[in-house]
Amino acid sequence: MILDLERKPPADETVYDVCIVGAGAAGIALAVELRRKSRRVLILEGGGARFEAASQALNGGEAEGLAFTGLTEGRYRVLGGTTTQWGGQILEIDAAVFGPRPWTPNPPWPFSKAELEPYYRRALEIEGLDPEPADADALWRAMGLDEPDLGPDLVSAFSRWCPRTDFAALHAEVLRDPAVSVYLHANLEALDFADDGRTVRAVRCRSLGGHAAAFKANAAVLCVGGVETSRFLLQAAEETPATPWRGNPWLGRGFQDHVVAEVATIADCRLTPLGGYFDYRAVKGRRYHPKMVLAPEAQARLGALDICGTVSATTDGADDLARAFATYRLLRTGRVRLAKLADLAHLVRHLPSLLWQRLPLSRSAVGAAWEGRALRLWVHCEQTPLSGGRVMLGEARDALGQRRAHVDWSAGDLELHSIRAYLKTLGQAFADHGLGQIVPDPGVMDDDDALRRVFVESFHHIGGARMGGSADEGVVDADLKLFGTANAYVCSSAVFPGAGYANPTHTIIALACRLAEHLAGA
């Protein structure tokens, strides 16, 4: 049942089993699972049913450090959240990332990957995919290709792509279920605690039009994304000295994104067909993307972070598909004024390739030709929570009177070392196996500033409220409950102790499934 706080404030004092704040991937997945378990669910979404400039403007803030546009480009305040704009790429975090890695400062997770395995499988169903993933060997065979031999230090991996990406549309039936109440334009304002100082008794929210409400639930879960989690918890701690998480040393700290960088050209490549080995590929109507991953044993030997490489074909130095998708995103969010005429013309020219990526029925066709185009290597590297990244409160306030986020996105020496170690390893593998030549761009291997200048963000906001064994080690426990509270939880990439190189959404959804089981049994 979808309601609107601007139009219809709540008329009763229903006590819900669970109040979910945020209707993105985590919030909707959690609602789907709780409804399966016959729980009465409330979802509070700050935006509307469609993209609205006024709601989106609440995400604005300040940034320093590396170039960072993720406050507004990587977060969407709308029913469906970022799933309304993302490409739909999913990938599990490697098992090694969950355990201790003494060659990095990245802490282990409080449980092994085996704990998440059943929830990863359930996440695939929620994403509209087959419940059993195919391994790399099987996918190469299905594509009619031999797996490239890159030696023992590099392994093949494939990310999968969801056939339907907008969770609000994909799970519309659950959102309209009478036992699920969804309030739009309900922006989180505060958590009200009972006299014990530990139990959330109500979640207060307010619309831009000034309508306020306090919703009661037996448990409250913040599914508001990596940046907003830290921003809200920091503001609550500032305004209320008795807030349970006030003074937590990890709150807002350890903020990370995945470092993406275009760093080299592949010359004289002998892996043919080029598009077969590097482009997006379809198997049984499902889309996959190949990656060349530094093996965990090589990471340990080289003292490197988790990192992979992908290859794109460029024309005149530009990735045609990436440029077309960026323009398409501007059109979808009503920001056509930000697109240049040349961008619109480029989108029209490359619309067939974009449709091939977006429409499932088109994936039996062949994508754009790669021969005769430049092959560019991109690296995707995890970060360490000790690189200096942080979410803080800015001085400016939004239209609701709340402090805006101030993000410092930084990269340390270990990220630089990992990228260079990966390039050397990949270059040696290509040379040893006669696959071509990896030619790093000028400055990449010996100029730290030059390398940092090509870093771009992935809109994967990680950390700031990480899991830990105690409040000295993290902000939430292994069940995602905020330390010091009895019934307040966080479900977003903010809780990741480490993320590897993998896109975080699939793991967020797996955590939501695990949390649903915990809440249903509590």
N, C-alpha and C positions, 0 to 999 in steps of 0.2 A: 504494500500500500504506500504510494508515494504522495506525500503532503508537502506543503510549502509554508515555512514559518512566516514569510511575508504576508501570506493570504489567510492562513488558518492556524493561529496559535493553539497549542494543545488544550483540550477542554476538560481533561480528567487528570488524575494523578496515578496513572498506570505505573506499576513497578515492573520493569522489564528484567528478564534474566541477565541480559548483557546489553550494554550500551556501547556501540562501536562508533568512534569518532573518525570520520573519513571514509569516503566511498570510492576508493581506488582499488587496486589489485588486492591488497591485503584485507581491506574492510569488506569487500564483496565476497572474497573467498571465505573469510571467517563467517560471514552471514550464511553463505551457502551450506557450510558444514554444520553450523549450529542449528539451522533449520532442519537438516537431515536428522538431527538428534532431538527434534521437537522442542527446541527452546524458543522462547519469546524474545525477539531481537529488535533493537532500535538502532538505526543508522542515522548519524548526524552528518550532513554534507554542507560545507560552507558555500559551495557554488550552486548553480542552477542545473536544470536538465540539459542545457546547452551552454557552450562557451559564452561567457559574458565578460566584457572588458572591466567592469567595475569590480566584479569578484576577483578576477585575475590580478587586478592592481594591488590587492591585499598581499600578494606574494613578493612585492618589490622589497628591495633592501640595499645594502652596501656590500661591496666585495673588495678584497685586497689580495696581494700575492700574485699568483698566476692568473691569467685572463680567465674570468669566471662569469658566465651568463646564466648559470643554472638556476638562479633565484626565480627567474620568470620563464625561461625557455625550457627548463627541465621539470617544472612543477605546474600542474594544472588544477585549478580549483573548480571542479565541475563533477557532476555525477559520472562516475567511471574513472575520474582522476587522470593520471598519466596514460592509462590504457587507451584513452580516446585519441592519443597522439603517437604512441610508441610503434615501433616496427613489429613487435611481437617475438623478439628473439629470446630463447630460453636455453639454459645450460646449467648443469649441476656443478657445484663447487667440488673440486678434486678432494679425495679423501685425505691427502697429506695436509691440506690446509686446516683441517679440523684438529690435527694433533700438534704436538710440540715441534717447533722448527728452531733449534738452538742457533742456527746461523742467521736468524732474523730476530728483531725485537717483537715480532707479531705474536701475541698470546694465543694459546690453543682455545678452541671452543670448550665449553663445559661438558660436552658430550661428543661422541664420535659420529662420523657420517652414518654408520650403521643405524643409529637412532633415528635419523631422518629418512632412511631409505623408503619405508612404507608411505611416508608423507610426500616424498618426491613422486612416487607412483600415483598417489591420489591427486597431486597437483596437476599432473598431465591430463587427467580426466577433466578437472576444472577448466583447464586451458583449451579443451576441445581436441586433445590429442590422444593417440593410442597409449594405453597404460604401460606398455613395455617398450622402452627405448631400444633402438637398434644400435649395435656397437659399430665402431669405425670399419672393421673388416667387412662386416655384412653390407654396410652402405657402399663401400668401394665396389664390392662385387655386384650389387644391384645397379650401380652406375656403369657397369661394364669396363671398369678400370682396375689396374693393379695399384695397390697402395704404394705411394712413393717411398722408396727406401732412403731414409734420412739418417740412418745410423742409430746407435743406442741412446743418444742424448736428446733426441727429438721424437715426439710421437704425434700421430694424427688424432684430431678430435673434430666433432661436428656439433655445431649448435643447431637447434631446431627452431622453427618459426610457427607461431600459432596461426591457424587458418582464419580465425576471427579474433580481432584484438581488443575491441571495445567491450569490457566486462559488463557495462551497464546494459548493452544490447544482448550479449551472450547469456546473461543471467537475469533477463528481464522478468521471467516468470517468478523467480524467487523474490525479486524486489517488489513485485506486485502482490505477493502472498499476504493475505489478511493478518497472518501471524508475524509479519515483518513490517515494521513502520519505518519509513524513510522520510526524514525531514530535510528539505532543501533550504538553502540560505541560512543554515543554522551554524554559525561560526563559533567555534569553541572559545569561551571566555574564561572559565575557571572550573576547577573541581572543588566541590564543597565537601569538607570532611566532617565526620561525626565527632562527638566529644572525645573519643579515644585518640583522635589525631591520626589514625591509621586507615580508617574505613571511609571510602568515598560513598557519600549518601546521595549526591546529586551532581549532574553535569550541567553547568550553566552555559548557555549560548545566546547569541544575539544576531539579528539580521542587520544588513546595511540600512534598512528602513526603520530600525529602532525597536523592532519587536523582540522581546526577551522571553526566555523560558528556562525552567530548571527541570530536567528529566531525571527520574529516579531509576536505579538499576542495582542489581546485586553485584555486578562487576562492570568496570569501565575499561575499555581498551583503546589506546591511542594508535590509530592507523593513519597518521597524518604525514608520513614521509620522513626522510632523514633530517632535513634542515628544520622543518616545522616542529618535530619532536623536541629538539634541543631548544629552539626559540621559545616554545610554550613553557617547557619545564623551567627554563632560566627565568622567564618573566614571573611565573608563579612563585618561585623561590625568592625573587626580589620583592614581590608585593606582600608575601606572607611569611614572616620569619619562622613560623612553626611548620612550614612545609617539610614533609619527611625527607625529601632528597636535597634539601638546602645544604650546601657545603660539600656535596659529593665531588671528589677531586676529578672524576671523569666526565662530569656533565658538560657537554659541548666540546669536549676535547677528543683528539684522535679522529677528527673529521677527515674523510678520504673520498676520492673519486678514483675511477680507473684512468690512469694516464694513457692517452692515445697519442701516437706521434707517427707522422709519415717521415721515414728516416732513410730510405734507400731505394735504389733502382735494381731490378733483377735484369741483368743483361744476358743475351744469348741463352735464354731458357730453353731447355730440351724436354721439359715435361709437356707432352702434347696429348690431346688438345688442351690449350691453355685454359679455356673456359671450363673444361671438364675438371681440371685440378684446382682451380682457384675461384671460380664463379659460384654463385648460388646455384644449387642443383635440386631437382625434384625427383622424389622416389615415392611412387604410389600416391601422387597428389599432395605430398608434404614437402615443404621446402627445407633445405639444409645448407649450411655454410661451412666449408672446411677451414681448419685452423692447424697451424704448426706449433706445437706446444713444447716448451722446455721441460723435459722429464724431471720428476721429483728428485731422482738420484743426481742428475746434473745440477739441479738447483742447490742441493746440499754441497756438492763438490765445489761449485763456483761461488757459493755464498750469495745466491740470487733469490729474488722474489719470484712468485708465480707469474709467468709471462707467456704470451703466445704471439704469433704473427699471422696476418692475413694479407692478401694481395688484391689490389684493384687495378683495373685498366683505365688509363687516363687519356684524355684528348686535350692537347695544348695545356697540360699540367693540371687539369681539373677532373675530378671524379664525377662523371656525368650523372650517375644514379643518385649520389649523395646530394648534388646540387638540385636535381629535380625534386627529390623528396623534401628538401628544405623549403622549396617554393610551394610545394603541395601543402605542407604544414601551415604556412602562412595563410593560404587560401582557406583551409579548414577552420582556422581560428579567427577569421574575419579581419586579418591584418594585411590585406592585399596592398595597402598603401606602402608597406615596407618592402614590397617586391619591386625590383627594377624591371623595366620593359624587356631588357635582355634576358632576365631570369624567366619571365613569362614565356618568351619566345623559345627559350631553351626547354622549358617544361613541355611545350607543345611538341617539339621535335622528338623528345625522349619519352613521350607518353606511352608508346608501346612497351618499352622496357620497364617502365614503372608499373604498368598494368600487369606485366608478366610476374612482377614481384608480389603484387597485392591480390590478384585474383586467383583462387585455387584452380579453376578450370583451365586457366591459361598455362599452367605449369607443365603441361605435356609438350608445350612448344619450347623452342630453343631461345635462350637469351641472346643479347647483343654479341656480335662477333668480337673476339679479343685479338685476333691476329692483326699485326700492324700498329697496335697501340702500345704505349709505354706501360710497363709493369712496375707498379710502385708497392713497396713493402710498408705495411703499417704494423706497429707493435701495440699491444694492449697489456699494460703492466699493472699489477696490484700495487697498493701503497702500504706503507707502514704507519701505524697510528702515532709514531714519534717523529713524523716529518714536519710537524708544526701546524697542520690543519686544525681549524677550530671554528665553531659557531658561537657567536657572542650576540649580545643585544646592542643594536645601534641606537643612536640618539633620536632618530626620526620616528614618528608614530604614523600608523595607518589610519584609515577612515573610521575604524572602530576604537581608536585611541590606544591600540596595543603597540608596543615597541617592535620595530622591524628587525629582521635578522641582519647581522653583520658577519660575513663569512670570510675567513682567511684560508684560501686554498694554496697549499705549498707542496713542494716536492723536495725530498732530501737526497743525499748522496747515494743512498742505497737504490733508489729508483734509477738514477743515472748509471750506476754500476751494473744493474740488472739488464738494462737495455743494451749496453755495450757488450756485456757477456753473451747475451742472446745473439746479437749480430755476429760476433766472432764465431759462435758455435754454428749458427745457420750457414754462414759463409764457408766455413770449413766443410760442413756436410755437403753443400752444393758442389764444392770443388772436388771432394773425395769421390762423389758418385756421378760426376760428369753431368750435373743438372743445370749448370749455368754459373753465373757470377753475381754475388751480392756486392753492390757498390754503394757504400754509405754516402750520404750527402755530406758536403763540406761542413766541417765543424762538429759533426755528430759524435765522432770518436774521441775528440780531444779538446773541445771547447764547451764547458759546462753551460755557459750562458746561451750559446747558440743552440744547444740541445733543448734547454728549457723553453726557448722561444717557440719551438714547434710543438710543445705540449698543448693538447686540447682536452677538454673535459668530455666525459661520457654521459653526464646527467645521471650518474649512479652515486647517490649521496649516501655514504656509508659512515657509520660511527657517530659518536656524540652521546650515545646512551648504551654503551656496549654491555654485553653479558659478562658476568663475573661470579666468582664463588662467594664474594662478600661485597659490601659497599666500598671497601678499600680497593677492590679490583674492577668494579663495574657499577653500572647504574641499575641494571635489572638482573634477576637471578636466571637460572637455567630454564625456568618456566615463564620467563619474560615479565615477571612481576616486579614492579618498582620496589627497590629495597626500602623498608620502613613503612610500606603500605600493606593492607590486608586484601585489597581487591582491585588494584589499579595496575594495568598492564600496558606494555608497548609492543606493537607488532609492526616493524618496519626494518629497513636496512640499517637504521640507527643502532640496532642492537648487535650487529655483526662484530665479533672480535677481530675477524679478518675475512677477506672476501675472495682471495685468489684473483684470477683474471676474469672469472665468469660473470656474466650479467646477473644482477642480484634478484630480478623479479621472481624467477622460478623458486629460489630458496625462500624468498619472502612468503610465497604462497604455501610452500611446504611447512614453514613455521606457523602460518595461520591454521593449517590443518591440524598440526600438533597441538596448538593452543586451544583449538575448539574441543579437542578430546579432553584436555586438562580441565577446561571450564565446565564441560558437560558432566565431568565426574566429580567436580568440586562440591 
